[in-house]
Amino acid sequence: MPQNGREAIEILGREHVLELEFSRKFASVASFRNILVHDYMEIDYDEVADKINNHLGDFDIFAKSVARFLQ
């Protein structure tokens, strides 16, 4: 049973729901969400801009991978 969001995504990789390498990369999204929600006073806005500008496609990959697994 995962203890947090990052671990849940890593498990999806180990269980072949997501490609393993992608799950390792995408797991950082769960950690980043915690920074945005809990540590919002110390947000690195350059990192936020990088995620928005360069990594939004990862959510599409995640959704398609899960949908493919469920078919």
C-alpha positions in Angstrom: 0.0 0.0 0.0 1.5 3.3 -1.0 2.3 5.8 1.7 2.1 8.9 -0.5 1.4 10.0 -4.1 5.0 9.6 -5.2 5.1 6.0 -4.1 1.7 5.3 -5.8 3.1 6.5 -9.1 6.3 4.4 -8.6 4.2 1.3 -7.9 2.3 1.9 -11.2 5.7 1.7 -12.9 6.7 -1.5 -11.2 3.3 -3.0 -12.0 3.7 -2.0 -15.7 0.7 0.3 -15.7 3.2 3.1 -16.6 6.6 2.6 -18.3 9.1 2.3 -15.5 11.3 5.1 -16.6 8.3 7.4 -17.1 7.0 6.6 -13.6 10.3 7.5 -12.1 10.2 10.9 -13.8 6.5 11.5 -13.3 6.7 10.6 -9.6 8.2 14.1 -9.1 4.8 15.6 -10.0 3.4 14.2 -6.7 6.2 15.8 -4.7 5.8 19.0 -6.7 2.1 19.1 -5.9 3.0 18.9 -2.2 5.3 21.9 -2.5 2.6 23.9 -4.3 0.0 23.1 -1.7 2.0 23.0 1.6 5.1 25.1 1.0 3.5 27.8 -1.2 5.5 30.5 0.6 8.8 29.0 -0.8 7.7 28.3 -4.4 10.4 28.4 -7.0 8.6 30.2 -9.8 11.2 29.2 -12.4 10.4 25.6 -11.5 6.7 26.2 -11.8 7.2 27.8 -15.3 9.4 24.9 -16.4 6.8 22.4 -15.4 4.0 24.3 -17.2 6.0 25.0 -20.3 7.9 21.7 -20.7 6.0 18.9 -18.8 2.3 19.3 -19.3 2.4 16.5 -21.9 3.4 14.1 -19.1 -0.2 14.3 -17.9 -1.4 13.1 -21.3 1.1 10.2 -21.3 -0.1 9.3 -17.8 -3.8 9.3 -18.7 -3.3 7.4 -21.9 -1.1 4.8 -20.1 -3.8 4.2 -17.4 -6.6 4.1 -20.0 -4.6 1.5 -22.1 -4.1 -0.6 -19.0 -7.8 -0.5 -18.1 -8.9 -1.7 -21.6 
